[in-house]
């Protein structure tokens, strides 16, 4: 799923493989120099503020998923 870019500098996509890696979510960052896959922790740190929109949308998706689990 691609996350909304808004005013973020780069595009982000998150991946989840239910059968292969059910406990981990991978984040693909589309940088000028190419795609880099990072883990959720590194994505959420976002120390430079260039991924604000993507992070907010990602957190909202996680909140909705937790509601469904209940």
N, C-alpha and C positions, 0 to 999 in steps of 0.2 A: 504494500500500500504506500503510495506516495503521500507525503505530508505537505500541507499547504505551505508554499514558500513565502507568500506575502512579501515583506520587505527584507527577509533573510537573504544573506548573500549567496547561499548555496542551497541546492535542492537536496532533500533527504527522503529516503524510503525505508520502511521497516519491514522486516521479514520474520516469520515465525514458522518453523517446520514442526508440525504436530507430531509426526512419527519419528523424525530424526533427532530433534533437539527440543522436546516439549517445554523444557524449563528455561530456555534462553531466547531472547529476542535480539536480532541482529539489526544494526542500523547502517545503511549504505549512505555515505556522504558523497555527493557528486561535486567534486572540486574541479577547478580549472585544469589541474594536472591529471585528473582521472578519478575513478571511484575508489573510495577507501571504506572498508567495513570496520566498524567499531562496535564495542559492546554498549549496553544500555548505560552503565555507570559513566563512561567517558562522554557519551552524548549528553547526558543530563548535567554534567559539570558546566559546559558552555561558558567558560570564563570570559570570553570576548563578546558575548551578546549577539553573535552573528546567526544564531539558530533559534531565536526567541519564539517565532511563530510555530516552527516545527515542534519545539519542546512543549509548548502550550497545547497544541493539538494532540500530541502523543499522550500527555498526562490526562487529557479529557477522554481519550480512547481507553486508557487503563482504568479510569474511574467507572466508565460504562461497563467494561468487562467485569469488574468486581461486583457491580450491582447485579449483573446477570448471574454470577456464580451463587449469589445468596438465595 
